Amino acid sequence: MSGWKAKRFWKAATVEACEGGFTVTLDGRAVKTPAKAALVLPTRAMAEAVAAEWQAQGEKVDPATMPVTRSTNAALDKVRPQQAEVAGLIAAYGETDLLCYRAERPAELVARQAAAWDGWLGWAAARLGARLSVTAGVLPVAQPPEALAALADRVAACDIWELAALHDLVGLTGSLVLGLAVAEGEIDAEEAWRLSRIDEDWQISQWGADEEAADLAALKKQALIHAARFWILRHTG
């Protein structure tokens, strides 16, 4: 039954104001999450994006074409019941942030990493109050407790919608610093993706691309772009 898809039963998906924000209705019937929670969204822009996905469905509903709807469901059904735990998982990336782990050689890769990442670690220190330590090689480096605390405080200040977006911004780049930089509007998703791929792009330049890995990377990049869009929808009236 894995190939089963629900059939479209509505003519019009519309946005309506409701207590606590906005909702989406299908011919007047309010959409609910998979866990049967009320789909109450924080901004009209987010609700309009969800409505547009429902309106665009054909005869059969294809969840793969509804990324904003999936993210709103995740925020309500998965993040909301365990908000503190999700924030903690995201903040933990600060302990092993991609930008802190550098190659020992070759010299060209070492230089590329420094040129791409040093400035963002400086930004984290100045903007977030988190001065992280850098190491060469794969052995873990202990980060200053005050830096980790500052990052954890920043993540904990996020609401469920922001956490749903930040979860992917951080997880897909491997960097809490880059994820927060996108969230703060300092960098766009395309550039964050490029910065997170310094090592992989170096390997490709030396040995060539693997088609399967390239396909997977393309999917991850699109997911990152969506996460950045979802963050923006949260902050667009």
Long-range contacts (C-beta under 8 A, 24 or more apart in sequence): 5-60, 5-61, 5-62, 6-60, 6-61, 7-59, 7-60, 7-61, 8-57, 8-58, 8-59, 8-60, 8-61, 10-54, 12-55, 13-51, 13-52, 13-54, 13-55, 14-51, 15-44, 15-47, 15-48, 15-51, 21-47, 22-46, 22-47, 23-47, 24-50, 24-51, 24-54, 26-54, 33-72, 33-73, 33-76, 33-77, 34-73, 34-77, 35-73, 35-76, 35-77, 37-76, 37-77, 39-72, 39-73, 39-76, 41-72, 42-159, 42-161, 42-234, 43-233, 43-234, 43-235, 43-236, 43-237, 44-237, 45-233, 45-236, 45-237, 46-72, 46-161, 46-230, 46-233, 46-234, 46-236, 49-233, 67-226, 67-230, 68-226, 68-229, 68-230, 68-233, 71-164, 71-165, 71-226, 71-227, 71-230, 72-161, 72-164, 74-164, 75-160, 75-161, 75-163, 75-164, 76-160, 78-164, 79-160, 79-163, 79-164, 79-167, 80-160, 83-160, 83-163, 84-156, 86-163, 86-167, 87-152, 87-155, 87-156, 87-158, 87-163, 88-152, 89-167, 90-155, 90-163, 90-166, 90-167, 90-170, 90-171, 90-176, 90-179, 91-148, 91-151, 91-152, 91-155, 91-156, 91-176, 93-170, 93-171, 93-174, 93-175, 93-176, 93-179, 94-130, 94-132, 94-143, 94-147, 94-148, 94-151, 94-152, 94-176, 94-177, 95-140, 95-143, 95-148, 96-140, 97-132, 97-174, 97-175, 97-176, 97-177, 98-173, 98-174, 98-175, 98-178, 98-196, 99-132, 99-134, 99-175, 99-177, 99-178, 100-132, 100-133, 100-134, 100-135, 100-141, 100-143, 101-134, 101-135, 101-137, 101-138, 101-141, 102-134, 102-135, 102-136, 102-137, 103-136, 103-199, 104-136, 104-137, 108-202, 109-198, 109-199, 109-202, 110-136, 112-198, 112-202, 113-198, 113-199, 116-195, 116-198, 117-195, 117-198, 120-177, 120-178, 120-181, 120-195, 121-177, 123-177, 123-181, 123-186, 124-151, 124-177, 124-180, 127-184, 127-186, 128-154, 128-177, 128-180, 130-177, 132-177, 151-176, 151-180, 154-180, 155-180, 159-234, 161-230, 161-234, 162-231, 162-234, 164-230, 165-227, 165-228, 165-230, 165-231, 165-234, 166-227, 166-231, 167-227, 168-223, 168-224, 168-226, 168-227, 169-224, 169-227, 169-228, 169-231, 172-196, 172-220, 172-223, 172-224, 172-227, 173-224, 182-228, 182-231, 183-231, 188-228, 189-224, 189-225, 189-227, 189-228, 189-229, 190-225, 192-224, 192-228, 193-221, 193-224, 193-225
